[in-house]
């Protein structure tokens, strides 16, 4: 009896976004390899490739800086020329925001910062999909890493909130666009909506530690996500076992999105306030 439940053994996947051992992309790639898949790595620069020599020793590694127009097309051509096609899946785990000047009100967002971030973090998915379209297997799966809620407005996330919304919308429109072509009708695009994670990228967000600890209190289990839990969900979406899921966000947040009225959080938030009805001081009277 076959034990290859995910049916990805022997298939080829391109993973964008490995920065170090803490990266979501690395956890996804490692899990794919554990399941017998072949992973092709795309990193942003020669310097990044050099820093990953030990981690990615003996693995196929290519360079693609998605900030530069045409880079994904060149990458796709290089990968195909190296004999790695067809590609059965793509992982898009790329994001960047310039927080070098610290936190600012959203209305003070600089045009250059916003356009740079949206190019790298969202539009890159469109360019990558277009570049690899002719090299994809007929039932390929493309997965991008988003956030668990596009409705929240954390002060320290700033303009990346709207950019993640753009990424999620782009994924759905790509699913619709590819479905119009008979050759790519079965290709799927999905988003993993991840809750707060302990990654190097997250550490670059101002004030992230406090937000991370607060989110942990909101999870139903009182324990934040492990990066591997997000990776496991992504690998499932990449597999044929998720063939019926398309243009969808799979939210992975340990329940925090529905637990705003957690008793512990309410108690902590109201601690400075007098009890309702005490001494006529209640603001509800």
C-alpha positions as CSV (number, residue, x, y, z in Angstrom):
1,X,0.0,0.0,0.0
2,X,1.3,3.4,-1.0
3,X,2.3,5.8,1.8
4,X,2.7,8.8,-0.4
5,X,-0.4,10.5,0.7
6,X,0.5,14.0,-0.6
7,X,1.6,12.6,-4.0
8,X,4.5,15.0,-4.4
9,X,7.4,12.6,-4.4
10,X,9.6,13.1,-7.5
11,X,7.9,16.4,-8.4
12,X,9.7,19.7,-8.8
13,X,9.0,22.9,-6.9
14,X,10.5,26.4,-7.0
15,X,10.8,28.1,-3.7
16,X,11.3,31.9,-3.4
17,X,12.3,33.6,-0.2
18,X,14.7,31.5,1.9
19,X,16.8,33.8,4.0
20,X,17.9,31.5,6.9
21,X,16.7,28.6,9.0
22,X,13.9,30.6,10.5
23,X,12.3,31.4,7.1
24,X,8.8,30.1,6.3
25,X,10.3,29.3,2.8
26,X,13.0,27.2,4.3
27,X,10.5,25.2,6.4
28,X,8.3,24.6,3.3
29,X,11.3,23.6,1.2
30,X,12.6,21.2,3.8
31,X,9.2,19.6,4.2
32,X,8.9,19.2,0.5
33,X,12.2,17.4,0.3
34,X,11.3,15.2,3.3
35,X,8.3,14.1,1.2
36,X,10.5,13.1,-1.7
37,X,10.1,16.3,-3.8
38,X,12.9,18.1,-5.6
39,X,13.3,21.8,-4.6
40,X,14.8,24.5,-6.7
41,X,15.8,27.6,-4.7
42,X,15.6,31.2,-5.8
43,X,17.4,33.8,-3.7
44,X,17.6,37.5,-4.2
45,X,21.3,38.1,-4.5
46,X,24.8,36.6,-4.7
47,X,25.4,37.8,-1.2
48,X,22.3,35.9,0.0
49,X,23.4,32.8,-2.0
50,X,26.8,33.0,-0.3
51,X,25.2,33.3,3.2
52,X,23.2,30.1,2.5
53,X,26.1,28.0,1.2
54,X,26.0,25.7,4.2
55,X,22.2,25.4,4.4
56,X,21.7,24.8,0.7
57,X,24.9,22.8,-0.1
58,X,24.4,20.5,-3.1
59,X,21.0,22.0,-3.9
60,X,20.1,23.9,-7.1
61,X,20.2,27.6,-6.3
62,X,19.4,30.5,-8.7
63,X,19.4,34.2,-8.2
64,X,16.4,36.4,-8.9
65,X,15.9,39.9,-7.5
66,X,12.2,40.5,-8.1
67,X,12.6,44.2,-7.6
68,X,14.1,44.4,-11.1
69,X,11.7,44.1,-14.0
70,X,12.4,41.1,-16.2
71,X,14.2,39.1,-13.4
72,X,11.5,36.4,-13.0
73,X,11.5,35.9,-16.8
74,X,15.2,35.4,-16.9
75,X,15.0,33.0,-13.9
76,X,12.3,30.9,-15.6
77,X,14.4,30.6,-18.7
78,X,17.5,29.6,-16.7
79,X,15.6,26.9,-14.8
80,X,14.1,25.5,-17.9
81,X,17.4,25.5,-19.7
82,X,18.9,23.6,-16.8
83,X,16.4,20.8,-17.5
84,X,14.2,21.3,-14.4
85,X,10.8,21.7,-16.1
86,X,8.0,20.9,-15.8
87,X,7.5,22.8,-12.5
88,X,4.8,21.3,-10.3
89,X,4.6,24.1,-7.8
90,X,5.8,27.5,-6.8
91,X,6.2,29.0,-3.3
92,X,6.1,32.8,-3.1
93,X,7.4,33.8,0.3
94,X,8.8,37.3,-0.4
95,X,8.1,40.5,1.4
96,X,9.9,43.8,2.0
97,X,9.1,47.1,3.7
98,X,11.4,50.0,4.4
99,X,11.1,50.7,8.1
100,X,14.5,52.5,8.3
101,X,12.9,55.7,9.4
102,X,10.8,54.1,12.1
103,X,7.1,54.0,12.5
104,X,5.0,56.8,10.8
105,X,1.3,57.4,10.5
106,X,-0.1,55.6,7.4
107,X,-0.9,58.9,5.7
108,X,2.8,59.8,5.8
109,X,3.8,56.8,3.8
110,X,6.2,57.7,1.1
111,X,5.4,56.9,-2.5
112,X,8.8,55.4,-3.2
113,X,8.6,53.1,-0.1
114,X,5.0,52.0,-1.0
115,X,5.9,51.3,-4.6
116,X,9.0,49.4,-3.7
117,X,7.2,47.3,-1.2
118,X,4.3,46.5,-3.5
119,X,6.7,45.6,-6.3
120,X,8.6,43.1,-4.2
121,X,5.8,41.8,-2.0
122,X,2.8,41.6,-4.3
123,X,3.4,42.3,-8.0
124,X,6.3,39.9,-8.0
125,X,3.7,37.1,-7.8
126,X,2.2,38.3,-11.0
127,X,5.5,38.5,-12.8
128,X,6.6,35.1,-11.5
129,X,3.4,33.5,-12.6
130,X,3.6,35.0,-16.0
131,X,7.3,34.0,-16.4
132,X,6.7,30.3,-15.4
133,X,3.3,29.8,-17.1
134,X,4.7,27.9,-20.1
135,X,6.9,25.8,-17.8
136,X,4.2,24.7,-15.3
137,X,2.7,21.2,-15.1
138,X,-0.9,21.2,-16.1
139,X,-2.0,20.7,-12.5
140,X,0.6,22.9,-10.8
141,X,0.0,24.8,-7.6
142,X,1.2,28.2,-6.6
143,X,1.1,29.2,-2.9
144,X,1.9,32.6,-1.5
145,X,2.3,33.6,2.2
146,X,-0.1,36.2,3.4
147,X,-1.4,37.3,6.8
148,X,-4.3,35.9,8.8
149,X,-6.5,38.9,8.6
150,X,-6.7,41.9,6.2
151,X,-9.2,43.6,8.5
152,X,-6.9,44.4,11.3
153,X,-4.9,47.7,11.3
154,X,-1.9,47.2,13.5
155,X,0.0,50.5,14.0
156,X,3.4,48.8,13.5
157,X,2.5,47.1,10.3
158,X,1.8,50.3,8.5
159,X,1.5,50.2,4.7
160,X,2.2,46.5,4.5
161,X,-1.4,45.8,5.4
162,X,-2.7,47.2,2.1
163,X,0.1,45.5,0.2
164,X,-0.7,42.1,1.7
165,X,-4.3,42.8,0.6
166,X,-3.0,43.4,-2.9
167,X,-1.0,40.2,-2.8
168,X,-4.1,38.2,-1.8
169,X,-6.3,39.8,-4.5
170,X,-3.6,39.3,-7.1
171,X,-3.5,35.6,-6.3
172,X,-7.2,35.3,-6.8
173,X,-7.1,37.2,-10.1
174,X,-4.3,35.0,-11.3
175,X,-6.4,31.9,-10.6
176,X,-9.1,33.4,-12.7
177,X,-6.8,34.5,-15.5
178,X,-5.0,31.1,-15.7
179,X,-8.4,29.3,-15.8
180,X,-9.2,31.0,-19.0
181,X,-6.4,29.2,-20.8
182,X,-7.1,25.5,-21.5
183,X,-3.4,24.7,-21.0
184,X,-3.4,26.1,-17.5
185,X,-7.0,25.6,-16.4
186,X,-6.1,23.2,-13.6
187,X,-3.3,25.4,-12.2
188,X,-4.2,26.7,-8.7
189,X,-3.3,29.8,-6.8
190,X,-3.8,29.9,-3.0
191,X,-2.8,32.0,0.0
192,X,-1.7,30.8,3.4
193,X,-2.9,33.4,5.8
194,X,-0.4,33.1,8.6
195,X,-0.7,34.5,12.1
196,X,2.3,36.0,13.8
197,X,5.5,34.0,13.5
198,X,8.9,34.1,15.1
199,X,11.0,34.8,11.9
200,X,13.9,37.1,11.1
201,X,11.6,39.1,8.7
202,X,9.1,39.7,11.5
203,X,11.8,40.8,13.8
204,X,12.4,43.7,11.5
205,X,8.9,45.1,12.2
206,X,9.1,47.9,14.9
207,X,7.4,46.8,18.1
208,X,6.8,43.3,16.8
209,X,7.7,41.5,20.0
210,X,4.9,43.1,22.0
211,X,2.4,42.3,19.2
212,X,3.6,38.7,19.0
213,X,3.2,38.2,22.8
214,X,-0.3,39.9,22.7
215,X,-1.4,37.6,19.8
216,X,-0.2,34.6,21.8
217,X,-2.7,35.4,24.5
218,X,-5.5,35.6,22.0
219,X,-4.9,32.1,20.5
220,X,-7.3,29.5,21.9
221,X,-4.4,27.3,23.0
222,X,-2.4,30.2,24.5
223,X,0.5,29.3,22.2
224,X,1.6,31.0,19.0
225,X,2.1,29.3,15.7
226,X,5.2,27.3,15.0
227,X,6.6,28.2,11.6
228,X,6.4,24.5,10.7
229,X,2.6,24.6,11.2
230,X,2.4,27.2,8.4
231,X,4.8,25.2,6.3
232,X,2.7,22.0,6.6
233,X,-0.4,23.9,5.4
234,X,1.5,25.3,2.5
235,X,2.8,21.9,1.5
236,X,-0.7,20.5,1.6
237,X,-1.9,23.3,-0.8
238,X,1.0,22.5,-3.1
239,X,-0.1,18.8,-3.3
240,X,-2.7,17.2,-5.5
241,X,-4.6,16.4,-2.3
242,X,-5.7,20.1,-2.3
243,X,-6.8,19.9,-6.0
244,X,-10.3,21.3,-5.1
245,X,-8.9,24.4,-3.4
246,X,-8.3,27.4,-5.6
247,X,-8.4,31.2,-5.2
248,X,-8.7,30.7,-1.5
249,X,-7.0,31.9,1.7
250,X,-6.3,29.1,4.2
251,X,-6.1,30.9,7.6
252,X,-3.6,29.5,10.0
253,X,-3.8,31.4,13.3
254,X,-4.5,29.0,16.2
255,X,-7.9,30.6,16.6
256,X,-6.8,34.1,17.5
257,X,-9.0,35.7,14.8
258,X,-12.2,34.7,16.6
259,X,-11.1,35.2,20.2
260,X,-11.1,39.0,20.6
261,X,-13.3,38.7,23.7
262,X,-11.0,36.3,25.6
263,X,-11.7,36.7,29.3
264,X,-8.0,37.0,30.2
265,X,-7.5,39.8,27.6
266,X,-10.6,41.7,28.8
267,X,-9.4,41.5,32.4
268,X,-6.0,42.8,31.5
269,X,-7.4,45.6,29.4
270,X,-9.9,46.8,32.0
271,X,-7.6,46.5,35.0
272,X,-7.1,50.3,35.3
273,X,-10.9,51.0,35.0
274,X,-13.2,51.0,38.0
275,X,-15.8,48.2,38.1
276,X,-19.1,49.0,36.3
277,X,-21.5,50.6,38.7
278,X,-18.9,51.2,41.4
279,X,-19.5,54.5,43.3
280,X,-21.4,56.1,40.4
281,X,-18.3,56.2,38.3
282,X,-19.4,53.9,35.5
283,X,-19.2,55.6,32.1
284,X,-22.4,53.7,31.2
285,X,-24.6,55.6,33.7
